[in-house]
Amino acid sequence: MNNYVITPECFRNEYMHSYHEQYSDPSLSKNLKWIEPYFYDYWMNRENKENSLIYLPIFWTCYYKFDSDSLGHEELKKFMMNNLDPDKKYFTVLQGSDGFLGDIPYNILTFASGTRVDRGITIPLVSPYTDKYRSNILNTNRDIFCSFIGIIVGTNDWNGIKSDMVERLEEDNKYYFRTLYYEETVEIMKRSVFTLCPRGFGPTSYRLYEAIAFGSIPIYIWGEYNLLPYQNELNWDDFSVIVHYSDMDKIKDIIENMSVDEINRKREKLIELYDNYFSMDAVCRYICKEVII
């Protein structure tokens, strides 16, 4: 028993060129896979698939962005209608912050990283770049107190969160703000004690999980809802700072009054948790565990 749906290749295009452009040399990221195609490979190479929900391998994010037709994704709707049994249970993996563009069948459980969906379980918004650049996180001199590297304007600045954050903090030279290519961003995070991780276009942020990977304590600034995974397993206060955007004026007091011992405890905890919860393989293992019947 395969326990997965055989889907046409047109629904499994894994190229995410909009993210590759964040590299100074886009060819460096050519072979890196994001969570939808990464999980597909992980599942197909897994030996025991029998006692689980049926996997629906559609790379939703790429399909919606680059490959879909202009008629409301009729081809995808027709495929699901003709090939999914309403009496069986399925699961799928969704990365994009836009969610599903249209209704999907009620019998699909979604592991979603970029947004909240009906019949969904939140997983980390992980990036394939983190494992590639994670070396030396313990030996780097943390000479930057707090940083934010990223796009501040346009659709990434939901409700003015990012511009408000910058306005409040940029005059203080302990806080470092830049827009850089990804390789430089990594080095800044490795040098930062804290990393500001405001929600962006979607309700969460890649920066949150990159900060964890690179040993910098994340400050997650959330908006309309708090989108954190593993809340029944992990106490996020042990390794991060969680702030609603209406309380951004409290950030300076919180982190500037944090003791060295508490900072060290948080850093030790997030480094300890990475391999079991926040790497690409850890997320895949979590999904596999959750779909066992």
N, C-alpha and C positions, 0 to 999 in steps of 0.2 A: 504493500500500500504506500503510495507516494505521499499522501496527506498534504498535498499542495495542489493548487490550481495551475494548470499549464496555461500561461498567458502569452499572447503574441509579443514579439520583440518590440513592437512600437510602443508598448506600455512599460518597457524596461530600458529606456535610454538613461544611462547613468552620468552623462556629462553635465556638469554644473558650471558653465563658463562664466556666469556672472560672479561667482565666488573666486574663480581662477584669476580674475582681473585684479584681485587684491594683492597678488604677488608681484614683485618687481620684475621677475621672470616667470610668466605664467606657465612655461613648460615644466617648472619644478613641481607643480601640483597636478600634472596631467594624469598620473596613475593613482592618485588618492581617491578613495571612495567614501561618499557620505553615507549616512546610516541606512537609507533605503536599499541601495545596492550592496552595501557591506553586509547587512543582515541577510540578504538573499544568498550571498556566497556562504555565509556562516551556516545558514539553515540547510542548504544543499549538501554541504560537507558533513552534516551532523548524522550520526549513525541511527539514533533512536528517535523516530518521528511518529511512531504509531499511536501513542496515547496522548494525543494533543488535538487542539482545534486545527482546522485546515487552514494552511497559510495561503493568502491571496497576494502574490508578488506583483504589485504594481508600484512603479516608482512615481508616485503622485506628483511630487514637486517638479521634477523635470518634465513630466507629461503636461502638466498645466502650464508651465512657463514656456515650453519650446515646441512641443509636438502636437498639441491638441488642435482639433478643427475649430472653425469659427461658429459652429452651430450648437453651442452648449454642450460640447463633449459627447455628442450622440453616439459615437463609436464605442466609447467606454461604457456608457449606460446600456447600450445594446448587448455588449459582451457580458456584463454582469447579469442582466436579465436572462440571457440564454444559457449561461454556464454555472450559475450558482443555485444550489438546491435550497429552497426556502426552509427545508426541514433540517438542514445541517448548520453547524456553527463554524464561522471563519474568523481569522484575524489578519490584520495588515499593519504596516508600519508607515507612519506619515511624519515627514519632517517639516514641511512648509508652514509658515505662520498664517497663511490664508485659510488653512483648513481645507475641507472638501468643497469644491465648487459645484454645489448641487447635492441632492440627497443621495445617500448610499443605502443599500439594504439594511434592515434592522438587525440582521443576524451576523453582523461583522463587528468584532471587537477591535478597537483601534489603539495602537501604541503611538501616541502623538508627542512630539518633542517641541514643536513650535507654537502650539495653541491648545486650547481646550475644546474637546469635541464630545458629542453625545456618545454614550457607550464607549468611553475612552479611558485609558490609563496613561498618566503622564510619565514620560521618560526624559532623561537629560538631553539637551540640545547640543550634542557632542560634535566636535569637529575632527576630521581626519588629520589635521595639521598637528594636533597636540602630541600624539605619540612620536611623530617625526622630530619634534623640536624639544622634547622633554628633558634632555640631558643637562646635567650640572645644576639642577634646581636647588640642591642642598648647599652647594659651594659658592653660589653667586652672592656677592656683596649687595645687601639690600640698602642701597644708598638713596632710594627715592621713597618718601614716606607714603604717598598716595598718588595714583595716576589714572588717567583715562585716555586711551588712544582709540579714536573712532570717528565716525561721521556724526555730526551734530545737527545738521540742517535737514529740511525736507521731511519726507514721510518717516524717516528714522527718529524724528523728534516728536513722538506722540505727546500731545497735550503740553508741549513745551518743556517736558521733563529735562531733557539734556541741556537745552539752552539755559534753563533756570539753574541747573546744577553748576554749569560753568560760571554763570554770573555770580553765584554765591561764593565760589571757591577759587577762581583763577587769580585773584589779587594776592593770595597767600602763596609764597614761593615753595611751601611744602607740598603743594598740589600741582601735578604736572599734566598738561593737556597738549596733545598733538594729534595730527592725522598723518599716519605713516603707512608704508607698505608692511605686509604681514611679518616678514622676517624681523624688521625693526621693532614692531609691536611686541613680539615675543621677548626680545631682549629687555624692553622696558618693563614688562610684567615680571620677568625674572629678577629685576632689580627693585621691584616695588614691594613694600610691606603690605599695602592695601591696594586693591584695584576697584575703581568705581564701575559698577555694572548696571546702569539704568536700562530699563526695558527699552526696546527699540521699535522697529516696525511692528513686531509682534509683542506679546506680553512677557516674553523672557529675553535672554540675551546669550549669544555665543560666548561673550566675554566672561560671563559668570563661570562657565565650565572651563574655559581657557585659564582663567585665574587659578582655579583649583589645580589644574594640571601643572601649572608653572610655580606652584608654591606661594602664591600671593593671596591674602585673605580677601575674598570677594565681598563687596558691599552691593547687595542686590536692591535696587530701587524699583519697586513694583507700582503698577498703576491700578487698573480696574479690578484685577484679581491677582493673587499670589500664585504663580505657576511653578511650584517646586516639586520634584519627584521624591519618592521614598519617604514621605512625611510620616508614614506609620512605622518606619524602621530607623530613621535618623533624626537627631535633634540638630537642625541647621544652625542653631545658636552656638553649637560647640565649635564650629569651624568657619562661620561667616557672620556678616552683619546684615540684617534684613530691615529695610526701612520703607515705609509707604511714602510716595512722592510728596504727600502733604506735610511730612515730617523731615524734609531735607535739611531744614535749618538745624536739626539736631546732630547731623553727621559729624561735624567738627568736634563737638563736645564728646560724642561717643568714642571716636577713635583716638582723639588726642589725650583723653583721660584714661585710656586703656593701659593697664600695667604691662611691663615687658613680659612678665610671667604669663599673663593671659594671652598676649600676642603669640608667644612661643607655643602655648598649648593649642591655640587654634591652628597654627601652621603645622604642628606635628600631627594633629587630627586629620586635616585635609590631605596631607601627604599619605597618611596611613589608609585613608578611604579610597584614594584614586583607583587603584587596581581592582578593587572589589565592587565599585559602584559607578565610576565615571570614565573609564576607558571605553573604547568601542566594543571590545570583547565583553566587558562587564555588562554593558547595556544589552548585548545579544544574549548573554547568559540569563539575565533577568527576564527578558521576554520569553525565552524558552521555558523557564520555570513557571511563569504565570499562565502559559497556555496548556499546561498538562491537565488532562481531564481526570 
